[in-house]
Amino acid sequence: MTHSETLAPGETTAASARFARMLPLAFITYSLAYLDRVNIGFGEAGSMSKSLNLTDDQFTFFNASFFIGYVLFQIPGARYAAQRSVKKLMFWALIFWGVIASSTAFLHNYKLLLLDRFLLGAVEGLVFPSLLVFLTHWFTKRERSRANTLLILGNPLTIAWASVGSSFLVQYFSEHPLLGLHGWQWMLLAEGAPTLLWALIWWMLADDRPTDARWLSADQAASVQSVLDSEQAEVKKVKDYWAAFRDPQVILLCLLFFAWSVGIYGLNMWLPVIMKHGSTFGIAKIGLLSSIPYLISAGVMVGISSISDRLLVRQPFVWPFMFLGAAAFLMSFLVGRGSNPHFWISFTGLIIAAICMYAPYGPFWAMVPEMVSRNVIGESLALINTIGAVGGFVGTYGVGYLKNHTGGYGMSFASLSAALVMAGVLTTIVRRRPAK
C-alpha cells in the first residue's frame, strides 16, 4: 500500500474539500495572470501597433520583453513561497499586476510601454512557481498530477475564453467608441481591473497549509501532512538549492522546459496574428477559431493527468506528445504555404500541435517534486520555470523576428518544430534517482 493510500478515515471527504477549495483559488489566480500576458496578441490583431505607430520589430520586442522581467524574481519568490507564505506573496502580486496590466492601455511612449511590459513580467513571474509550491503543500503524490493539471488548465482555458472575449471587446469598442479610447485599450482595461477584486477574495479564502485551515479538522490536517512528509522521505536529500541547481536531473528538466516553452509561447503569443495573416476573417471570427485548440487541449490534459496519477508514471506521458507536436507544426507549415494554401488543414495542424504541447503539463510538473527534495522544491520549480521563461522569450521574439525578416511564418514553424523534438529527446533522458 502506498503512503497516499494510508490516509485516515474520513480523509476522502477532506480530499474533496481540498480540491474544491484550493484548486479554484489557484486556478483563477493563474488564469488572471495568463489573461494579462496573452491578450496583447488580440490588441495587435485589433491594430494596437497602428494606433501607437509601432514598427513590426518594435511590437515584437515589446511583446517579448515580458519575459525579460519574468525571469528575475521567480527563484526568490518561490523561495519565499516555500519557506514563508504563498498567501501573502500572491495577494501583493495580484494588486501590482492588476495596476500594471491596466496601465498599458494609457501608455503611448515606446520606452514606457517596454517598462510596463517588463514590470508585468516581473510581477507575474512570481505566480506560477509559487502556485506549484502551494499545491505541494496541499496534495499528495497520487493527487499531484491532477492538481497540477487543474491549475495549468488556467492556461488553455484562459486563452480559449480570452480569444472570444478579447476579440469581442476589441471589435465592440472599435465599432462603438467610448471616451476616445480604442477597442484594444478598453480590452486591456476590462481584463486588467478584475485582478484587484480577486486579490481581496484570495486573501479571505487562501490558507498556506492544511494546519492553517479552519475548515479541516485537526485529524484531517495531520493525516494529510503525515502523508506529505512520508513521501518526501523517498526523495534524495540535497544540502541546499545551489546543490539542486547543479543536479544533472534539474539541469535536464530546465533544458527540457526551455525547448518546450519555445514551442508553446511561440504559438500562444502569436496565434491571433498568425490567423489574421493566413485568412481574410475579421477579428471576432479569428477569436472564436483561436479558442478551439485550447478548449480541446483542456479536455485532453485532464484525461492524461488522471491516467498518469493512476499509474504513477510520468515520462511516457510527456515525450510522445513532443514528437507528435513537432510533426503537426511541420504539417501546418507545409500545407499552408504556396499559391494555393489549405487554411483549414493548416489550422488542424495547429490544433494538434496545441493539444500535444498542453497534454503533458500535469505529468511533467508532477515529476519535479518526485525528483527534488522539499527543502529546495520552491527554488527548483522556479529555476525550471525561469529557464522556461527564457524559452518563452525566444519563442515569442523568434516567431515575430523570423516573420518580419522572411516574409512569412515558414521558418518560425520549422523552429518551433525543432524545439519540440529537442524537448522530446530530453524527456527520454531524465531519470528519477532513489533516496540514499
C-alpha positions in Angstrom: 0.0 0.0 0.0 1.4 3.4 -0.9 1.7 6.3 1.5 -1.0 8.1 -0.3 -3.4 5.3 0.4 -2.9 5.3 4.2 -4.9 8.4 4.8 -7.0 8.4 7.9 -10.8 7.5 7.8 -12.8 10.4 6.6 -9.8 11.7 4.5 -11.7 11.0 1.3 -14.1 13.8 2.3 -11.2 16.0 3.2 -9.6 15.3 -0.2 -12.7 16.5 -1.9 -12.8 19.6 0.3 -9.1 20.3 -0.5 -9.7 20.1 -4.3 -12.9 22.1 -4.1 -11.4 25.0 -2.1 -7.7 25.2 -3.0 -7.9 24.4 -6.8 -10.4 27.1 -7.7 -8.3 29.7 -5.8 -5.1 28.6 -7.6 -6.8 28.2 -11.0 -8.4 31.7 -11.0 -5.2 33.4 -9.9 -3.2 31.7 -12.6 -5.9 32.3 -15.2 -5.9 36.1 -14.5 -2.2 36.2 -14.8 -2.2 34.3 -18.1 -5.0 36.5 -19.4 -3.0 39.7 -18.8 0.0 38.4 -20.7 -1.6 36.8 -23.8 -4.4 39.4 -24.5 -1.8 41.6 -26.1 -1.9 39.4 -29.2 -5.6 40.4 -29.7 -4.6 44.0 -29.1 -2.2 43.7 -32.0 -4.8 42.0 -34.2 -7.0 45.0 -33.3 -4.5 47.5 -34.7 -2.6 48.3 -31.5 0.7 48.9 -33.4 -1.0 51.1 -35.9 -2.6 53.2 -33.1 0.8 53.6 -31.4 2.8 54.0 -34.6 5.0 51.0 -33.7 7.0 49.2 -36.3 6.7 45.4 -36.6 10.1 44.9 -34.9 9.2 47.3 -32.1 6.0 45.4 -31.3 7.8 42.1 -31.5 10.3 43.2 -28.9 7.6 44.9 -26.8 5.6 41.6 -26.8 8.7 39.6 -25.8 10.0 42.0 -23.2 7.5 40.5 -20.8 9.9 37.5 -20.4 12.9 39.7 -19.5 11.1 40.7 -16.3 9.5 37.3 -15.9 12.9 35.6 -15.2 14.1 37.9 -12.5 12.1 37.2 -9.3 10.9 33.6 -9.8 13.6 32.0 -7.6 13.4 34.4 -4.7 9.7 34.5 -5.0 9.3 30.7 -4.9 11.8 30.5 -2.0 9.6 33.0 -0.1 6.5 30.9 -1.0 8.1 27.6 0.1 9.6 28.9 3.3 7.1 31.6 4.3 3.8 32.4 2.8 2.2 31.9 -0.7 -0.9 33.7 0.6 0.9 37.0 1.3 3.0 36.8 -1.9 0.0 36.2 -4.2 -2.0 39.0 -2.6 0.5 41.6 -3.3 1.3 40.2 -6.7 -2.4 40.4 -7.7 -2.5 44.0 -6.6 0.6 45.1 -8.5 -0.1 43.2 -11.8 -3.7 44.4 -11.9 -2.5 48.0 -11.8 0.4 47.4 -14.3 -1.8 45.5 -16.8 -4.5 48.2 -16.8 -1.9 50.9 -17.2 -0.8 49.5 -20.5 -4.0 51.0 -22.1 -2.9 54.5 -21.4 0.8 54.4 -22.5 1.9 55.8 -25.8 5.6 56.3 -25.3 7.5 53.2 -26.5 10.0 53.3 -23.7 7.2 53.4 -21.1 5.5 50.6 -22.9 8.6 48.5 -22.6 9.0 49.3 -18.9 5.3 48.5 -18.3 5.6 45.1 -20.1 8.9 44.4 -18.2 7.2 45.1 -14.8 4.2 43.0 -15.7 6.6 40.1 -16.4 8.5 40.7 -13.2 5.3 40.5 -11.0 3.7 37.7 -12.9 7.0 35.7 -12.7 6.1 35.1 -9.0 2.8 33.4 -9.8 3.3 30.0 -11.4 6.2 28.6 -9.4 4.6 29.9 -6.2 1.3 28.3 -7.0 3.1 25.0 -7.8 4.7 25.2 -4.3 1.2 26.0 -3.0 -0.1 22.7 -4.4 2.8 20.7 -2.9 1.6 21.9 0.5 -1.9 20.5 -0.2 -1.8 17.5 -2.4 -0.2 14.1 -2.2 1.8 12.2 -4.8 -1.3 10.3 -6.1 -3.2 13.6 -6.3 -0.5 15.8 -7.7 -0.7 15.4 -11.4 -4.4 16.0 -11.4 -3.9 19.0 -9.1 -1.2 20.4 -11.3 -3.3 19.9 -14.4 -6.4 21.6 -12.8 -4.1 24.6 -12.1 -2.5 24.6 -15.5 -5.9 24.3 -17.2 -5.9 28.0 -16.4 -3.5 28.3 -19.4 -5.5 26.8 -22.3 -9.0 27.6 -20.9 -7.9 31.2 -20.3 -6.7 31.5 -23.9 -9.9 29.9 -25.1 -12.3 32.3 -23.4 -9.9 35.2 -23.8 -9.8 34.5 -27.5 -13.5 35.0 -27.7 -13.8 37.7 -25.0 -10.8 39.8 -26.0 -11.7 39.8 -29.7 -15.3 40.8 -28.9 -14.2 43.7 -26.7 -11.8 44.9 -29.3 -14.4 44.7 -32.0 -17.3 46.2 -30.0 -15.4 49.2 -28.7 -13.8 49.7 -32.1 -17.3 50.0 -33.6 -18.7 51.9 -30.6 -16.0 54.3 -29.5 -16.2 55.5 -25.8 -14.2 58.3 -24.2 -11.9 58.5 -27.1 -10.2 55.1 -26.4 -9.5 52.5 -29.0 -11.1 49.0 -28.8 -7.8 47.4 -27.7 -7.5 49.9 -24.8 -10.9 49.0 -23.4 -10.0 45.4 -23.8 -6.9 45.9 -21.6 -8.8 47.8 -19.0 -11.7 45.4 -18.8 -9.3 42.4 -18.4 -6.8 44.0 -16.0 -9.1 45.6 -13.4 -10.8 42.4 -12.1 -7.5 41.2 -10.7 -7.7 43.9 -8.0 -11.1 42.5 -6.7 -9.7 38.9 -6.9 -6.8 39.9 -4.6 -9.4 40.5 -1.8 -11.1 37.2 -2.4 -7.8 35.4 -2.4 -6.8 36.9 1.0 -10.0 35.9 2.6 -10.1 32.3 1.4 -6.5 31.1 0.9 -4.5 29.1 3.5 -0.8 28.3 3.3 -1.0 24.7 4.7 -3.5 22.2 6.0 -2.7 23.1 9.6 -3.8 26.7 8.9 -7.2 25.6 7.6 -10.1 26.0 10.0 -12.4 24.1 7.5 -10.3 20.9 8.1 -10.5 19.0 11.4 -7.2 18.6 13.3 -7.1 14.9 12.4 -7.6 15.5 8.7 -4.9 18.2 8.6 -2.5 15.9 10.5 -3.3 13.0 8.2 -2.5 14.9 5.0 0.7 16.4 6.5 1.8 12.9 7.6 1.5 11.6 4.0 3.3 14.6 2.5 6.1 14.1 5.0 6.5 10.4 4.4 6.5 10.9 0.6 9.5 13.3 0.9 11.4 10.5 2.7 11.6 8.7 -0.6 13.3 11.7 -2.3 17.1 12.1 -2.3 18.0 14.9 0.0 20.3 17.8 -1.1 22.3 20.2 1.0 20.9 23.4 -0.4 19.4 24.9 -3.5 22.8 25.5 -5.1 23.4 21.8 -4.9 20.0 21.2 -6.5 20.8 23.6 -9.3 23.9 21.6 -10.1 22.0 18.3 -10.1 22.1 16.9 -13.6 18.4 15.9 -13.4 17.3 19.5 -12.6 19.5 20.8 -15.4 17.9 18.4 -17.8 14.4 19.4 -16.6 15.4 23.1 -17.2 16.6 22.4 -20.8 13.5 20.3 -21.5 11.2 23.0 -20.3 13.2 25.7 -22.2 12.7 23.9 -25.5 9.0 23.1 -24.7 8.4 26.8 -23.9 9.9 27.9 -27.2 7.1 26.0 -28.9 4.2 26.8 -26.7 4.8 30.5 -26.3 5.7 30.9 -29.9 2.2 29.7 -30.7 0.3 31.3 -27.8 1.6 34.8 -28.2 1.2 34.9 -32.0 -1.8 32.7 -32.8 -4.3 35.6 -33.4 -1.7 37.3 -35.7 -0.9 34.1 -37.5 -4.6 33.5 -38.0 -5.1 37.0 -39.3 -2.1 36.7 -41.7 -3.4 33.4 -43.1 -7.0 34.3 -43.6 -9.4 37.0 -44.5 -11.5 36.6 -41.4 -12.5 39.5 -39.1 -11.2 39.7 -35.6 -14.3 38.2 -34.0 -14.1 35.1 -36.1 -10.3 34.9 -35.5 -11.0 35.0 -31.8 -13.6 32.2 -32.0 -11.3 30.0 -34.1 -8.3 30.7 -31.8 -10.3 29.3 -28.9 -10.7 25.8 -30.4 -7.2 24.4 -29.9 -7.3 25.4 -26.3 -10.7 24.0 -25.5 -9.8 20.6 -26.9 -6.4 20.7 -25.1 -8.1 21.3 -21.8 -10.1 18.1 -22.1 -7.0 16.0 -23.2 -5.0 17.4 -20.3 -7.5 16.2 -17.7 -7.6 12.7 -19.2 -3.8 12.4 -19.5 -3.1 13.6 -15.9 -5.8 11.2 -14.5 -4.1 8.2 -16.2 -0.7 9.4 -15.1 -1.8 9.6 -11.5 -3.5 6.3 -11.6 -0.4 4.5 -13.0 2.1 6.8 -11.2 4.0 7.1 -14.5 5.3 10.4 -15.9 7.8 10.4 -18.7 5.8 8.2 -21.2 3.0 10.8 -20.9 5.4 13.6 -22.0 7.9 12.7 -24.8 5.4 11.1 -27.3 3.4 14.4 -27.4 6.5 16.4 -28.0 7.4 14.5 -31.2 3.8 14.5 -32.4 3.5 18.2 -31.8 6.7 18.8 -33.8 5.2 16.8 -36.7 2.0 18.8 -36.5 3.8 22.1 -36.8 5.6 20.9 -39.9 2.3 19.7 -41.4 0.7 23.0 -40.7 3.5 24.8 -42.5 3.7 22.5 -45.5 0.0 22.6 -46.3 -0.3 26.3 -45.5 2.3 27.6 -47.9 2.4 28.2 -51.6 -0.1 29.9 -54.0 -3.0 27.6 -53.0 -2.8 27.3 -49.2 -5.1 24.9 -47.4 -6.2 27.0 -44.5 -8.4 24.5 -42.7 -5.8 21.7 -42.9 -3.1 24.0 -41.7 -5.3 25.1 -38.9 -5.9 21.5 -37.9 -2.2 21.1 -37.7 -2.1 24.0 -35.2 -4.9 22.4 -33.2 -2.9 19.1 -33.0 0.3 21.0 -32.0 -1.5 22.9 -29.2 -3.0 19.6 -27.9 0.4 17.9 -27.9 2.1 20.8 -26.1 -0.6 21.1 -23.3 -1.5 17.4 -22.7 1.8 16.6 -20.8 1.8 19.5 -18.4 0.3 17.7 -15.4 2.7 14.7 -15.6 5.7 16.9 -16.2 5.1 19.1 -13.1 4.3 16.1 -11.0 7.7 14.7 -11.9 9.6 17.5 -10.3 8.6 17.0 -6.6 9.3 13.3 -7.1 12.9 14.1 -8.0 13.7 17.1 -5.8 13.8 17.4 -2.0 11.2 19.5 -0.3 13.8 21.8 1.2 14.7 23.1 -2.3 11.5 22.4 -4.2 10.5 26.1 -4.4 13.8 27.1 -5.9 14.0 24.1 -8.2 10.4 24.7 -9.6 11.3 28.4 -10.0 14.5 27.6 -11.8 12.8 25.3 -14.2 10.1 27.8 -14.9 12.6 30.6 -15.2 14.6 28.8 -17.9 11.2 28.0 -19.5 10.5 31.8 -19.5 13.8 32.3 -21.4 12.4 29.8 -23.9 9.2 31.9 -23.9 11.2 34.9 -24.9 13.0 33.0 -27.6 9.7 31.6 -29.0 7.8 34.9 -28.8 10.6 37.1 -30.2 11.8 34.5 -32.6 8.4 33.9 -34.3 7.9 37.7 -34.8 11.5 38.3 -35.9 11.6 35.4 -38.4 8.2 36.5 -39.8 9.3 40.1 -40.1 12.6 39.2 -41.9 11.5 36.3 -44.1 8.1 37.5 -45.1 6.1 34.5 -43.7 5.8 32.0 -40.8 7.6 29.1 -42.5 10.9 29.4 -40.7 9.0 30.1 -37.5 7.1 26.9 -37.7 10.2 24.9 -38.6 12.0 26.4 -35.5 9.1 25.6 -33.2 9.1 22.0 -34.5 12.8 21.6 -33.9 12.3 22.9 -30.3 9.7 20.2 -29.6 11.9 17.5 -31.0 14.6 18.6 -28.6 12.1 18.6 -25.7 11.1 15.0 -26.6 14.6 13.8 -26.7 15.5 15.4 -23.3 12.4 13.8 -21.7 13.6 10.4 -22.5 17.0 11.1 -20.8 15.8 12.5 -17.4 15.6 9.8 -14.7 14.5 9.7 -11.1 17.1 8.7 -8.5 16.1 7.0 -5.3 16.9 8.3 -1.9 20.1 7.1 -0.3 
